[in-house]
Amino acid sequence: MAKVITFGELMIRLQPYNYERFVQADHLEFTFGGGEANVAVSLANYGMDAAFVTKLPAHAIGQAAVNSLRRYGVDTSMIVRGGDRVGIYFNEKGASQRPSVCIYDRAHSAIAEAVPEDFDWDAIFDGADWFHFTGITPALGEGVAAICLEACKAARARGVKVSCDLNYRGKLWTREQARETMTELCKYVDVCISNEEDAKDVFGIEAEATDITGGELNKEGYKSVARQLMERFGFEKVAITLRESKSAFDNDWSAMLYDGKEYCFSKVYHLHIIDRIGGGDSFGGGLIYSLLSGYDLQSAVEFAVAASALKHSVEGDYNMVSVAEVQKLAGGDGSGRVQR
């Protein structure tokens, strides 16, 4: 069984019930989520040995965060305990033409104030096959960026494959900061995951003749983006997710996977969205699973996109679906008929 290590921040997610706005809500749903943790849950649900690494306080809320991963079979034994607080994000779900809104309260969280000495990467990577992080994690601060760099170097030294979802967050750092830090980290990345905006925001690489707000995508432009990313950093593979937003409820969703020779585009799913948070992470989890399982390029991107399409129907950050469910959708059965 392949062993995957993911590293990042696990946060409290607070959200008004149904589609209420913040200003009208008088109570909030309490769950947990975070990019790399979401990937670990996906992989554990697929039967892989998935471990999540972070730093969380030793108090009861920190333990609740750990327990939220344990219930799905994620290995939490390498989580460092310490610090004072768990980061929080408030999510207001969009509806129709009103977009979703995320407000972060994550300053001074345990992981944001972690130091490189907190993590023994040689021990963490013992027996590991794959390491995954996102561009959100180094954006938490210079100390966390240094931890990410140490992790990437240790992974490379041990022959562990490294994947990174660029995931630019303008509320955490500037484009200039992102470009400087991610340029160094990407030297150690084997599989790069991006979307319509990240390549442009982080590296200034833009798809031509594409209007992401108007929902118009140009496949040839994304071939160019993938090729430029690979030429700049020497990635083994580049995956680009393609979202055509019609409204907060209705998106078209697909992806492209490039290996330096072949561009493989997935089928397009017409989504009616229940919850889109974690959609990109579920794609990452599906891609890691399919590549580690020996899928060919086309099958790998089809599995990853189908996994992500299903996540858009699941409340919360975590994608709670099985390999069989993903394979069924990837195989063409998206009817949604009752299973008896």
LINLIN-V604480 format. One record per pair of residues at least 4 apart in sequence whose ideal C-beta (glycine too) atoms are under 6 Angstrom apart, sorted by the first residue. I is the first residue (numbers start at 1). J is the second residue. D is the distance in whole Angstrom. If there is no record, write none. Layout:
i & j & d
I & J & D
I & J & D
This chain:
i & j & d
1 & 49 & 5
2 & 48 & 6
2 & 129 & 5
2 & 292 & 4
3 & 49 & 4
3 & 127 & 6
3 & 128 & 5
3 & 129 & 5
4 & 43 & 5
4 & 48 & 6
4 & 50 & 5
4 & 130 & 4
5 & 51 & 5
5 & 128 & 5
5 & 131 & 5
6 & 36 & 4
6 & 39 & 5
6 & 40 & 5
6 & 52 & 5
6 & 132 & 5
7 & 36 & 6
7 & 53 & 5
7 & 133 & 5
7 & 151 & 6
8 & 34 & 6
8 & 35 & 5
8 & 36 & 3
8 & 137 & 4
9 & 34 & 5
9 & 87 & 6
9 & 111 & 5
10 & 32 & 6
10 & 34 & 4
10 & 37 & 5
10 & 54 & 5
10 & 65 & 5
11 & 34 & 5
11 & 87 & 4
11 & 89 & 5
12 & 86 & 6
12 & 88 & 5
13 & 31 & 5
13 & 33 & 5
13 & 89 & 6
13 & 91 & 6
14 & 28 & 4
14 & 90 & 5
15 & 28 & 6
15 & 29 & 5
15 & 91 & 5
16 & 20 & 4
16 & 25 & 4
19 & 93 & 5
19 & 95 & 4
20 & 24 & 5
20 & 25 & 5
22 & 92 & 5
31 & 316 & 5
32 & 65 & 5
32 & 68 & 4
33 & 317 & 2
35 & 134 & 4
35 & 136 & 5
35 & 281 & 5
36 & 133 & 6
37 & 52 & 5
38 & 278 & 5
38 & 281 & 4
38 & 317 & 5
38 & 318 & 6
39 & 132 & 6
39 & 281 & 5
39 & 284 & 5
39 & 285 & 4
40 & 50 & 4
40 & 52 & 4
40 & 74 & 5
41 & 72 & 5
41 & 74 & 6
41 & 318 & 4
42 & 282 & 6
42 & 285 & 3
42 & 319 & 5
43 & 48 & 4
43 & 50 & 4
43 & 285 & 5
43 & 289 & 6
44 & 50 & 4
44 & 72 & 5
44 & 73 & 4
44 & 74 & 5
46 & 289 & 5
46 & 323 & 5
50 & 74 & 5
51 & 75 & 4
51 & 78 & 6
52 & 69 & 6
52 & 74 & 5
53 & 78 & 5
54 & 79 & 6
54 & 111 & 5
55 & 80 & 4
55 & 83 & 6
55 & 110 & 4
55 & 111 & 5
55 & 114 & 4
55 & 118 & 6
56 & 62 & 4
56 & 65 & 6
56 & 79 & 6
56 & 110 & 5
57 & 62 & 4
57 & 83 & 5
57 & 84 & 6
57 & 110 & 5
58 & 62 & 6
58 & 81 & 4
61 & 86 & 5
62 & 86 & 6
65 & 86 & 6
66 & 76 & 5
69 & 74 & 4
69 & 76 & 5
70 & 76 & 6
78 & 124 & 5
80 & 118 & 5
83 & 110 & 3
83 & 113 & 6
85 & 109 & 6
87 & 106 & 3
87 & 109 & 4
88 & 105 & 4
89 & 102 & 6
89 & 104 & 5
90 & 103 & 4
91 & 102 & 5
92 & 101 & 4
93 & 100 & 6
94 & 98 & 5
94 & 99 & 4
94 & 100 & 4
94 & 248 & 3
95 & 248 & 6
96 & 247 & 6
97 & 247 & 6
99 & 248 & 6
112 & 140 & 4
112 & 141 & 5
114 & 118 & 5
115 & 143 & 6
116 & 146 & 6
116 & 147 & 5
116 & 150 & 5
121 & 125 & 6
121 & 150 & 6
121 & 151 & 5
121 & 154 & 4
125 & 154 & 6
125 & 158 & 5
125 & 160 & 6
128 & 160 & 5
130 & 161 & 5
130 & 288 & 6
131 & 155 & 4
131 & 160 & 5
131 & 162 & 5
132 & 163 & 5
133 & 137 & 5
133 & 148 & 6
133 & 164 & 6
134 & 165 & 4
134 & 167 & 4
135 & 166 & 5
135 & 167 & 4
135 & 168 & 6
135 & 182 & 6
136 & 167 & 5
136 & 169 & 6
137 & 144 & 6
137 & 148 & 6
138 & 144 & 6
138 & 145 & 4
138 & 148 & 5
138 & 181 & 5
139 & 169 & 6
139 & 172 & 4
139 & 173 & 5
140 & 144 & 4
145 & 181 & 5
148 & 185 & 6
152 & 162 & 6
152 & 185 & 6
152 & 188 & 4
155 & 160 & 4
155 & 162 & 5
156 & 188 & 5
161 & 190 & 5
162 & 188 & 6
162 & 189 & 5
162 & 190 & 5
163 & 191 & 4
164 & 189 & 5
164 & 192 & 6
165 & 193 & 4
165 & 284 & 5
166 & 194 & 5
166 & 198 & 4
166 & 202 & 5
168 & 178 & 6
168 & 198 & 5
168 & 201 & 4
168 & 202 & 5
173 & 177 & 4
173 & 178 & 5
175 & 201 & 6
178 & 182 & 6
178 & 202 & 5
179 & 183 & 6
179 & 202 & 6
182 & 186 & 6
182 & 202 & 5
186 & 233 & 5
190 & 236 & 5
191 & 237 & 5
192 & 229 & 6
192 & 235 & 5
192 & 238 & 5
193 & 239 & 5
193 & 284 & 6
194 & 198 & 4
194 & 199 & 5
194 & 240 & 5
195 & 241 & 5
196 & 212 & 5
197 & 201 & 6
198 & 202 & 6
199 & 203 & 6
199 & 205 & 4
199 & 225 & 5
200 & 206 & 4
205 & 225 & 5
205 & 228 & 5
207 & 221 & 3
207 & 222 & 5
207 & 225 & 5
208 & 221 & 4
209 & 218 & 4
209 & 221 & 6
210 & 217 & 5
210 & 218 & 5
210 & 221 & 5
211 & 216 & 4
215 & 244 & 4
215 & 245 & 6
215 & 246 & 6
217 & 242 & 5
217 & 244 & 6
222 & 240 & 5
222 & 256 & 6
223 & 263 & 5
226 & 238 & 4
226 & 240 & 6
226 & 258 & 4
229 & 238 & 5
230 & 235 & 5
230 & 238 & 5
230 & 260 & 6
237 & 259 & 5
238 & 258 & 5
239 & 257 & 5
239 & 287 & 6
240 & 256 & 5
241 & 255 & 5
241 & 283 & 6
242 & 254 & 5
242 & 255 & 6
243 & 251 & 6
243 & 253 & 6
244 & 252 & 4
245 & 251 & 5
246 & 250 & 4
249 & 272 & 6
249 & 273 & 5
250 & 272 & 6
251 & 271 & 5
252 & 268 & 5
252 & 270 & 6
253 & 269 & 5
253 & 271 & 5
253 & 309 & 6
254 & 266 & 5
254 & 268 & 4
254 & 305 & 6
255 & 266 & 5
255 & 301 & 5
255 & 305 & 5
256 & 265 & 5
257 & 264 & 5
257 & 297 & 6
257 & 301 & 4
258 & 263 & 5
259 & 297 & 6
262 & 297 & 6
264 & 297 & 5
264 & 298 & 5
264 & 301 & 5
266 & 301 & 5
266 & 302 & 5
266 & 305 & 4
269 & 309 & 4
271 & 312 & 5
273 & 312 & 5
274 & 313 & 5
275 & 315 & 5
276 & 312 & 6
277 & 317 & 6
278 & 282 & 6
278 & 311 & 6
278 & 317 & 4
279 & 308 & 5
279 & 311 & 5
279 & 312 & 6
282 & 307 & 5
282 & 308 & 4
282 & 311 & 4
282 & 319 & 4
283 & 304 & 5
283 & 308 & 4
286 & 303 & 5
286 & 304 & 4
286 & 307 & 3
287 & 304 & 4
289 & 293 & 6
290 & 295 & 4
290 & 300 & 4
290 & 303 & 4
291 & 300 & 6
295 & 299 & 4
295 & 300 & 4
302 & 330 & 5
303 & 326 & 6
303 & 330 & 5
306 & 326 & 5
306 & 329 & 4
306 & 330 & 4
307 & 326 & 5
310 & 321 & 5
311 & 319 & 4
314 & 320 & 6
321 & 325 & 5
327 & 331 & 6
328 & 333 & 5
329 & 334 & 5
